[in-house]
C-alpha cells in the first residue's frame, strides 16, 4: 500500500502543491487519522496483505495475567495468520489491526524488493 498515493487520491487539492509545509502538515494530519487501531468488528483489512495485528495471549506460565501483543499478521479468507520469519502459517485470533506504513522511498524503488 502506498500511503502517499492514497493520501493524494483522497486530497487532490494538495497534488502539485509547492508549499511543502502545507503539504507535509496535511499529510501528517491524514496519517495520524489513518494509522489507528481498527476493530475487526468494524472492518477487515484487504485479503492477502500483511498488517499489524493486536491479539490476546491467554494466561500461561510466562504471562500469568495474559497480555495483548502486536504482531505482523496476514488475512487469508476469514482467518488471520501470524507471520514469523517470512512464513505466515500459525492461525491467530486478532481483535484489532492497522495498515503497515509504506517502506522508505529509497527502499521501495530497490530492485531487490
CNS distance restraints for C-alpha pairs under 8 A (distance, minus, plus):
assign (resid   1 and name CA) (resid 100 and name CA) 7.99 0.50 0.50
assign (resid   1 and name CA) (resid 101 and name CA) 7.74 0.50 0.50
assign (resid   1 and name CA) (resid 102 and name CA) 6.37 0.50 0.50
assign (resid   2 and name CA) (resid   6 and name CA) 6.41 0.50 0.50
assign (resid   2 and name CA) (resid 101 and name CA) 7.92 0.50 0.50
assign (resid   2 and name CA) (resid 102 and name CA) 5.56 0.50 0.50
assign (resid   3 and name CA) (resid   7 and name CA) 5.98 0.50 0.50
assign (resid   3 and name CA) (resid 101 and name CA) 6.95 0.50 0.50
assign (resid   3 and name CA) (resid 102 and name CA) 6.15 0.50 0.50
assign (resid   4 and name CA) (resid   8 and name CA) 6.15 0.50 0.50
assign (resid   4 and name CA) (resid  27 and name CA) 7.92 0.50 0.50
assign (resid   5 and name CA) (resid   9 and name CA) 6.09 0.50 0.50
assign (resid   6 and name CA) (resid  10 and name CA) 6.25 0.50 0.50
assign (resid   7 and name CA) (resid  11 and name CA) 5.94 0.50 0.50
assign (resid   7 and name CA) (resid  27 and name CA) 7.00 0.50 0.50
assign (resid   7 and name CA) (resid  30 and name CA) 7.22 0.50 0.50
assign (resid   8 and name CA) (resid  12 and name CA) 5.40 0.50 0.50
assign (resid   8 and name CA) (resid  14 and name CA) 6.71 0.50 0.50
assign (resid   8 and name CA) (resid  15 and name CA) 6.11 0.50 0.50
assign (resid  11 and name CA) (resid  15 and name CA) 7.55 0.50 0.50
assign (resid  13 and name CA) (resid  17 and name CA) 7.70 0.50 0.50
assign (resid  14 and name CA) (resid  23 and name CA) 6.02 0.50 0.50
assign (resid  17 and name CA) (resid  22 and name CA) 7.80 0.50 0.50
assign (resid  17 and name CA) (resid  23 and name CA) 6.51 0.50 0.50
assign (resid  18 and name CA) (resid  23 and name CA) 7.98 0.50 0.50
assign (resid  19 and name CA) (resid  23 and name CA) 6.44 0.50 0.50
assign (resid  20 and name CA) (resid  24 and name CA) 5.93 0.50 0.50
assign (resid  21 and name CA) (resid  25 and name CA) 5.90 0.50 0.50
assign (resid  22 and name CA) (resid  26 and name CA) 6.23 0.50 0.50
assign (resid  23 and name CA) (resid  27 and name CA) 6.11 0.50 0.50
assign (resid  24 and name CA) (resid  28 and name CA) 6.05 0.50 0.50
assign (resid  25 and name CA) (resid  29 and name CA) 6.19 0.50 0.50
assign (resid  26 and name CA) (resid  30 and name CA) 6.09 0.50 0.50
assign (resid  27 and name CA) (resid  31 and name CA) 6.06 0.50 0.50
assign (resid  28 and name CA) (resid  32 and name CA) 6.15 0.50 0.50
assign (resid  29 and name CA) (resid  33 and name CA) 6.38 0.50 0.50
assign (resid  30 and name CA) (resid  34 and name CA) 6.24 0.50 0.50
assign (resid  31 and name CA) (resid  35 and name CA) 5.83 0.50 0.50
assign (resid  32 and name CA) (resid  36 and name CA) 7.23 0.50 0.50
assign (resid  35 and name CA) (resid  98 and name CA) 6.33 0.50 0.50
assign (resid  35 and name CA) (resid  99 and name CA) 6.91 0.50 0.50
assign (resid  36 and name CA) (resid  98 and name CA) 6.19 0.50 0.50
assign (resid  37 and name CA) (resid  96 and name CA) 5.78 0.50 0.50
assign (resid  37 and name CA) (resid  97 and name CA) 5.41 0.50 0.50
assign (resid  37 and name CA) (resid  98 and name CA) 5.18 0.50 0.50
assign (resid  38 and name CA) (resid  42 and name CA) 6.93 0.50 0.50
assign (resid  38 and name CA) (resid  43 and name CA) 6.88 0.50 0.50
assign (resid  38 and name CA) (resid  96 and name CA) 5.17 0.50 0.50
assign (resid  38 and name CA) (resid  97 and name CA) 5.26 0.50 0.50
assign (resid  38 and name CA) (resid  98 and name CA) 6.02 0.50 0.50
assign (resid  39 and name CA) (resid  43 and name CA) 6.45 0.50 0.50
assign (resid  39 and name CA) (resid  44 and name CA) 7.88 0.50 0.50
assign (resid  39 and name CA) (resid  95 and name CA) 6.03 0.50 0.50
assign (resid  39 and name CA) (resid  96 and name CA) 4.31 0.50 0.50
assign (resid  39 and name CA) (resid  97 and name CA) 6.60 0.50 0.50
assign (resid  40 and name CA) (resid  44 and name CA) 5.33 0.50 0.50
assign (resid  40 and name CA) (resid  94 and name CA) 7.42 0.50 0.50
assign (resid  40 and name CA) (resid  95 and name CA) 5.75 0.50 0.50
assign (resid  40 and name CA) (resid  96 and name CA) 5.42 0.50 0.50
assign (resid  40 and name CA) (resid  97 and name CA) 7.07 0.50 0.50
assign (resid  41 and name CA) (resid  95 and name CA) 7.99 0.50 0.50
assign (resid  45 and name CA) (resid  49 and name CA) 7.65 0.50 0.50
assign (resid  45 and name CA) (resid  51 and name CA) 7.70 0.50 0.50
assign (resid  45 and name CA) (resid  75 and name CA) 7.33 0.50 0.50
assign (resid  45 and name CA) (resid  97 and name CA) 7.70 0.50 0.50
assign (resid  45 and name CA) (resid  99 and name CA) 7.79 0.50 0.50
assign (resid  46 and name CA) (resid  75 and name CA) 7.59 0.50 0.50
assign (resid  47 and name CA) (resid  74 and name CA) 7.70 0.50 0.50
assign (resid  47 and name CA) (resid  75 and name CA) 5.22 0.50 0.50
assign (resid  47 and name CA) (resid  76 and name CA) 5.79 0.50 0.50
assign (resid  47 and name CA) (resid  77 and name CA) 6.70 0.50 0.50
assign (resid  48 and name CA) (resid  74 and name CA) 6.29 0.50 0.50
assign (resid  48 and name CA) (resid  75 and name CA) 5.62 0.50 0.50
assign (resid  48 and name CA) (resid  76 and name CA) 5.80 0.50 0.50
assign (resid  49 and name CA) (resid  74 and name CA) 5.91 0.50 0.50
assign (resid  49 and name CA) (resid  75 and name CA) 6.65 0.50 0.50
assign (resid  50 and name CA) (resid  72 and name CA) 6.53 0.50 0.50
assign (resid  50 and name CA) (resid  73 and name CA) 5.51 0.50 0.50
assign (resid  50 and name CA) (resid  74 and name CA) 4.55 0.50 0.50
assign (resid  50 and name CA) (resid  75 and name CA) 7.15 0.50 0.50
assign (resid  50 and name CA) (resid  99 and name CA) 7.86 0.50 0.50
assign (resid  50 and name CA) (resid 100 and name CA) 7.50 0.50 0.50
assign (resid  51 and name CA) (resid  72 and name CA) 5.83 0.50 0.50
assign (resid  51 and name CA) (resid  73 and name CA) 5.51 0.50 0.50
assign (resid  51 and name CA) (resid  74 and name CA) 6.33 0.50 0.50
assign (resid  51 and name CA) (resid  97 and name CA) 6.58 0.50 0.50
assign (resid  51 and name CA) (resid  98 and name CA) 5.98 0.50 0.50
assign (resid  51 and name CA) (resid  99 and name CA) 5.01 0.50 0.50
assign (resid  51 and name CA) (resid 100 and name CA) 5.49 0.50 0.50
assign (resid  52 and name CA) (resid  70 and name CA) 6.46 0.50 0.50
assign (resid  52 and name CA) (resid  71 and name CA) 5.66 0.50 0.50
assign (resid  52 and name CA) (resid  72 and name CA) 4.75 0.50 0.50
assign (resid  52 and name CA) (resid  73 and name CA) 5.97 0.50 0.50
assign (resid  52 and name CA) (resid  97 and name CA) 5.48 0.50 0.50
assign (resid  52 and name CA) (resid  98 and name CA) 5.37 0.50 0.50
assign (resid  52 and name CA) (resid  99 and name CA) 6.31 0.50 0.50
assign (resid  52 and name CA) (resid 100 and name CA) 6.35 0.50 0.50
assign (resid  53 and name CA) (resid  70 and name CA) 5.49 0.50 0.50
assign (resid  53 and name CA) (resid  71 and name CA) 5.34 0.50 0.50
assign (resid  53 and name CA) (resid  72 and name CA) 6.04 0.50 0.50
assign (resid  53 and name CA) (resid  73 and name CA) 5.71 0.50 0.50
assign (resid  53 and name CA) (resid  94 and name CA) 5.96 0.50 0.50
assign (resid  53 and name CA) (resid  95 and name CA) 7.51 0.50 0.50
assign (resid  53 and name CA) (resid  96 and name CA) 5.91 0.50 0.50
assign (resid  53 and name CA) (resid  97 and name CA) 4.33 0.50 0.50
assign (resid  53 and name CA) (resid  98 and name CA) 6.70 0.50 0.50
assign (resid  54 and name CA) (resid  68 and name CA) 6.63 0.50 0.50
assign (resid  54 and name CA) (resid  69 and name CA) 5.66 0.50 0.50
assign (resid  54 and name CA) (resid  70 and name CA) 4.56 0.50 0.50
assign (resid  54 and name CA) (resid  71 and name CA) 6.55 0.50 0.50
assign (resid  54 and name CA) (resid  94 and name CA) 5.56 0.50 0.50
assign (resid  54 and name CA) (resid  95 and name CA) 5.87 0.50 0.50
assign (resid  54 and name CA) (resid  96 and name CA) 5.16 0.50 0.50
assign (resid  54 and name CA) (resid  97 and name CA) 5.95 0.50 0.50
assign (resid  55 and name CA) (resid  68 and name CA) 5.56 0.50 0.50
assign (resid  55 and name CA) (resid  69 and name CA) 5.64 0.50 0.50
assign (resid  55 and name CA) (resid  70 and name CA) 6.52 0.50 0.50
assign (resid  55 and name CA) (resid  71 and name CA) 7.80 0.50 0.50
assign (resid  55 and name CA) (resid  92 and name CA) 7.50 0.50 0.50
assign (resid  55 and name CA) (resid  93 and name CA) 6.04 0.50 0.50
assign (resid  55 and name CA) (resid  94 and name CA) 4.58 0.50 0.50
assign (resid  55 and name CA) (resid  95 and name CA) 5.74 0.50 0.50
assign (resid  55 and name CA) (resid  96 and name CA) 7.33 0.50 0.50
assign (resid  56 and name CA) (resid  66 and name CA) 7.08 0.50 0.50
assign (resid  56 and name CA) (resid  67 and name CA) 5.82 0.50 0.50
assign (resid  56 and name CA) (resid  68 and name CA) 4.48 0.50 0.50
assign (resid  56 and name CA) (resid  69 and name CA) 6.45 0.50 0.50
assign (resid  56 and name CA) (resid  93 and name CA) 7.50 0.50 0.50
assign (resid  56 and name CA) (resid  94 and name CA) 7.51 0.50 0.50
assign (resid  56 and name CA) (resid  95 and name CA) 7.88 0.50 0.50
assign (resid  57 and name CA) (resid  63 and name CA) 7.82 0.50 0.50
assign (resid  57 and name CA) (resid  66 and name CA) 5.40 0.50 0.50
assign (resid  57 and name CA) (resid  67 and name CA) 5.23 0.50 0.50
assign (resid  57 and name CA) (resid  68 and name CA) 6.00 0.50 0.50
assign (resid  57 and name CA) (resid  69 and name CA) 7.15 0.50 0.50
assign (resid  58 and name CA) (resid  63 and name CA) 7.72 0.50 0.50
assign (resid  58 and name CA) (resid  65 and name CA) 7.71 0.50 0.50
assign (resid  58 and name CA) (resid  66 and name CA) 4.74 0.50 0.50
assign (resid  58 and name CA) (resid  67 and name CA) 6.93 0.50 0.50
assign (resid  59 and name CA) (resid  63 and name CA) 5.37 0.50 0.50
assign (resid  59 and name CA) (resid  64 and name CA) 4.63 0.50 0.50
assign (resid  59 and name CA) (resid  65 and name CA) 5.08 0.50 0.50
assign (resid  59 and name CA) (resid  66 and name CA) 3.92 0.50 0.50
assign (resid  59 and name CA) (resid  67 and name CA) 7.43 0.50 0.50
assign (resid  60 and name CA) (resid  64 and name CA) 5.03 0.50 0.50
assign (resid  60 and name CA) (resid  65 and name CA) 7.64 0.50 0.50
assign (resid  60 and name CA) (resid  66 and name CA) 6.96 0.50 0.50
assign (resid  63 and name CA) (resid  67 and name CA) 6.66 0.50 0.50
assign (resid  71 and name CA) (resid  82 and name CA) 6.96 0.50 0.50
assign (resid  71 and name CA) (resid  83 and name CA) 7.55 0.50 0.50
assign (resid  72 and name CA) (resid  82 and name CA) 6.33 0.50 0.50
assign (resid  72 and name CA) (resid  83 and name CA) 5.54 0.50 0.50
assign (resid  72 and name CA) (resid  84 and name CA) 7.80 0.50 0.50
assign (resid  73 and name CA) (resid  80 and name CA) 6.21 0.50 0.50
assign (resid  73 and name CA) (resid  81 and name CA) 5.40 0.50 0.50
assign (resid  73 and name CA) (resid  82 and name CA) 4.65 0.50 0.50
assign (resid  73 and name CA) (resid  83 and name CA) 5.33 0.50 0.50
assign (resid  73 and name CA) (resid  88 and name CA) 7.23 0.50 0.50
assign (resid  74 and name CA) (resid  80 and name CA) 5.41 0.50 0.50
assign (resid  74 and name CA) (resid  81 and name CA) 5.17 0.50 0.50
assign (resid  74 and name CA) (resid  82 and name CA) 6.62 0.50 0.50
assign (resid  74 and name CA) (resid  83 and name CA) 6.88 0.50 0.50
assign (resid  74 and name CA) (resid  88 and name CA) 6.65 0.50 0.50
assign (resid  75 and name CA) (resid  79 and name CA) 5.70 0.50 0.50
assign (resid  75 and name CA) (resid  80 and name CA) 4.45 0.50 0.50
assign (resid  75 and name CA) (resid  81 and name CA) 6.39 0.50 0.50
assign (resid  76 and name CA) (resid  80 and name CA) 6.28 0.50 0.50
assign (resid  76 and name CA) (resid  81 and name CA) 7.49 0.50 0.50
assign (resid  79 and name CA) (resid  91 and name CA) 6.82 0.50 0.50
assign (resid  79 and name CA) (resid  92 and name CA) 7.54 0.50 0.50
assign (resid  79 and name CA) (resid  93 and name CA) 7.90 0.50 0.50
assign (resid  80 and name CA) (resid  91 and name CA) 5.83 0.50 0.50
assign (resid  80 and name CA) (resid  92 and name CA) 5.59 0.50 0.50
assign (resid  80 and name CA) (resid  93 and name CA) 6.67 0.50 0.50
assign (resid  80 and name CA) (resid  94 and name CA) 6.82 0.50 0.50
assign (resid  81 and name CA) (resid  88 and name CA) 5.55 0.50 0.50
assign (resid  81 and name CA) (resid  89 and name CA) 5.61 0.50 0.50
assign (resid  81 and name CA) (resid  90 and name CA) 5.12 0.50 0.50
assign (resid  81 and name CA) (resid  91 and name CA) 4.30 0.50 0.50
assign (resid  81 and name CA) (resid  92 and name CA) 5.40 0.50 0.50
assign (resid  82 and name CA) (resid  88 and name CA) 5.40 0.50 0.50
assign (resid  82 and name CA) (resid  89 and name CA) 6.32 0.50 0.50
assign (resid  82 and name CA) (resid  90 and name CA) 5.15 0.50 0.50
assign (resid  82 and name CA) (resid  91 and name CA) 6.18 0.50 0.50
assign (resid  82 and name CA) (resid  92 and name CA) 6.06 0.50 0.50
assign (resid  83 and name CA) (resid  87 and name CA) 5.34 0.50 0.50
assign (resid  83 and name CA) (resid  88 and name CA) 4.00 0.50 0.50
assign (resid  83 and name CA) (resid  89 and name CA) 6.76 0.50 0.50
assign (resid  83 and name CA) (resid  90 and name CA) 7.40 0.50 0.50
assign (resid  84 and name CA) (resid  88 and name CA) 6.34 0.50 0.50
assign (resid 103 and name CA) (resid 107 and name CA) 6.31 0.50 0.50
assign (resid 103 and name CA) (resid 108 and name CA) 5.83 0.50 0.50
assign (resid 104 and name CA) (resid 108 and name CA) 6.27 0.50 0.50
assign (resid 105 and name CA) (resid 109 and name CA) 6.58 0.50 0.50
assign (resid 106 and name CA) (resid 110 and name CA) 6.98 0.50 0.50
assign (resid 107 and name CA) (resid 113 and name CA) 7.74 0.50 0.50
assign (resid 108 and name CA) (resid 113 and name CA) 7.00 0.50 0.50
assign (resid 109 and name CA) (resid 113 and name CA) 7.78 0.50 0.50
